Amino acid sequence: MVMDTPKSLIEAVTFFDDPDNALEYLASKRWPTGVTCPYCETKEPMFLATRRIWKCRSCRKQFSVKVGTIFEDSPLPLGKWLTTAWLIANCKNGVSSYEIARDVKVTQKSAWFMLHRIREAMQDINTGGMLGGEVEVDETFIGGKARNMHKDKRARKVTGTGGKDKAMVQGIIERGGKVRTFAVDTRKKHELQKNIREQFEAGSAIFTDALKSYDGLESDFTHGVIDHAVEYAKGNVHTNTMETFWSLLKRGLHGTYISVEPYHLFRYLDEQAFRYNNRREMTDADRFALVCSQIAGRRLTLRRLTAQPE
């Protein structure tokens, strides 16, 4: 049975406070064609109402709606999870773990872990297609503002290091379509053009700034270049759409999350891209429902989340 989604945050909080409502709604999104055993894929298992779990008629294993999802092994009730998912799916500038901790009544550490697990479900699973038409490409640096740094660190950074010690992100946006983002190591030609050639159909119209790393794209694409030292737009040659996405991203990173470790950056990129790509034709309820439909097969453990790259 497919249930109606609450239409606003206050409706969601009230609705999902009932554990039966939360279970029935999440099950309908995870298994839209009927509950299926996550172990052997047998349909129509027995429902044990007193424990709100199912028992497979074939393999005889018991399972909850959380098994095999981002919620697995979490002792927190579904009502807290679903309220948090609603907030992160719809707050334009994101929502911090401290806000979640206060509003949902969990510890800040638990809230931080919850948000990252939900971001795992916000990753776009339909990014395999090639982009075409008119596409903008740009890159930006992500890092702390000098006024927020310790005095000694600020002194080192304001001596002309440019983007040094900051994380770099390349963005690709199809005009009228979706945005894709990539955390990259350098602004060198081989890395930036590699992403472009893997994402674009030959013959696409690509618009970039005057960075030398983009030289040579005209051999495979229609390449329009805008020199930002002179102007920001020349007809339809501009990267203003991509710049708009960067401003939204940085508003969240600097204003809401404050401090983001480079090895977690891609998760925040996924979050912002999810909201941006689903902003036009989807309501808050639709975005929330989409997150809930993508929870399976995406488990994120604390060990994997906190393991820093070598």
LINTAZI-V781176 format. One record per backbone hydrogen bond with DSSP energy under -0.5 kcal/mol. CO is the residue of the C=O (numbers start at 1). NH is the residue of the N-H. E is the energy in kcal/mol with one decimal. If there is no record, write none. Layout:
co->{CO	CO}
nh->{NH	NH}
e->{E	E}
//
This chain:
co->{1	8	9	10	11	12	13	15	17	18	19	20	21	22	23	24	25	26	27	31	35	37	42	46	46	47	48	48	48	53	54	55	56	61	63	64	66	68	69	71	77	77	78	79	80	81	82	83	84	85	86	87	87	90	91	96	97	98	99	100	101	101	107	108	109	110	111	112	113	114	115	116	117	118	118	119	120	131	133	133	134	135	136	138	140	141	142	145	146	150	151	152	153	154	156	157	161	163	167	168	169	170	171	172	173	173	174	178	180	182	182	184	188	188	189	190	191	192	193	194	195	196	196	199	201	204	204	205	206	207	208	211	212	214	216	217	217	220	221	222	222	224	226	226	227	227	234	236	237	239	240	241	242	243	244	245	246	247	248	249	250	251	252	252	253	257	261	261	262	264	264	265	266	267	268	269	270	271	272	273	274	276	283	284	285	286	287	288	289	290	291	292	295	295	301	302	303	306}
nh->{3	12	13	14	15	16	17	18	19	22	23	24	25	26	27	28	29	30	31	34	44	41	37	48	55	49	51	52	53	48	63	46	60	56	54	67	69	297	72	74	80	81	82	83	84	85	86	87	88	89	90	90	91	92	94	100	101	102	103	104	105	106	111	112	113	114	115	116	117	118	119	120	121	121	122	122	123	201	135	205	175	207	173	171	169	143	167	148	149	154	155	156	157	158	159	161	164	166	142	184	140	182	138	180	136	175	177	174	172	170	184	168	191	192	193	194	195	196	197	198	199	199	200	131	204	206	222	135	224	137	226	214	215	217	219	220	221	203	223	206	224	208	210	228	230	231	237	238	234	243	244	245	246	247	248	249	250	251	252	253	254	255	256	257	258	259	264	265	265	267	268	269	270	271	272	273	274	275	276	277	278	279	287	288	289	290	291	292	293	294	294	295	70	298	305	306	307	308}
e->{-0.6	-2.4	-2.7	-1.8	-2.8	-2.9	-0.7	-1.1	-0.7	-2.2	-2.2	-2.5	-2.6	-2.4	-2.5	-1.7	-1.4	-2.7	-2.8	-2.0	-1.4	-1.9	-2.7	-0.6	-2.8	-1.1	-1.3	-1.1	-1.4	-3.2	-2.4	-2.6	-0.5	-2.9	-3.0	-0.9	-1.8	-3.5	-1.5	-1.9	-0.7	-1.5	-3.1	-1.8	-2.0	-2.4	-2.1	-1.9	-2.4	-1.9	-1.0	-0.6	-2.5	-0.7	-2.1	-2.1	-2.5	-1.9	-2.8	-3.0	-0.9	-1.1	-2.4	-2.4	-2.0	-2.7	-2.5	-1.7	-2.0	-2.2	-2.2	-1.3	-0.8	-0.7	-0.6	-0.8	-0.7	-2.6	-0.6	-2.4	-2.3	-2.6	-2.5	-3.5	-2.7	-0.5	-2.4	-1.7	-1.6	-2.8	-2.0	-1.4	-1.7	-2.0	-0.7	-0.9	-2.1	-1.9	-3.8	-2.1	-2.5	-2.4	-2.2	-3.0	-2.8	-0.6	-3.6	-2.2	-2.8	-3.0	-0.6	-0.7	-0.6	-2.1	-2.5	-0.8	-1.4	-1.3	-2.7	-1.6	-1.1	-0.7	-2.1	-3.9	-1.7	-0.7	-2.3	-3.0	-3.0	-2.6	-2.2	-1.9	-1.9	-1.5	-1.4	-1.8	-2.2	-2.3	-0.9	-3.0	-0.7	-2.3	-0.6	-0.8	-1.9	-2.6	-1.6	-1.0	-1.9	-2.0	-1.9	-1.5	-2.2	-2.1	-1.8	-2.6	-2.8	-1.8	-1.6	-2.5	-2.8	-1.6	-1.9	-2.4	-0.9	-3.5	-2.1	-0.7	-0.9	-1.4	-1.1	-2.0	-2.1	-1.8	-2.3	-2.7	-2.2	-1.9	-2.4	-3.0	-1.2	-1.3	-2.4	-2.2	-2.4	-2.2	-2.0	-2.2	-1.7	-0.5	-1.5	-0.9	-1.0	-0.9	-2.3	-2.3	-0.7	-0.7}
//
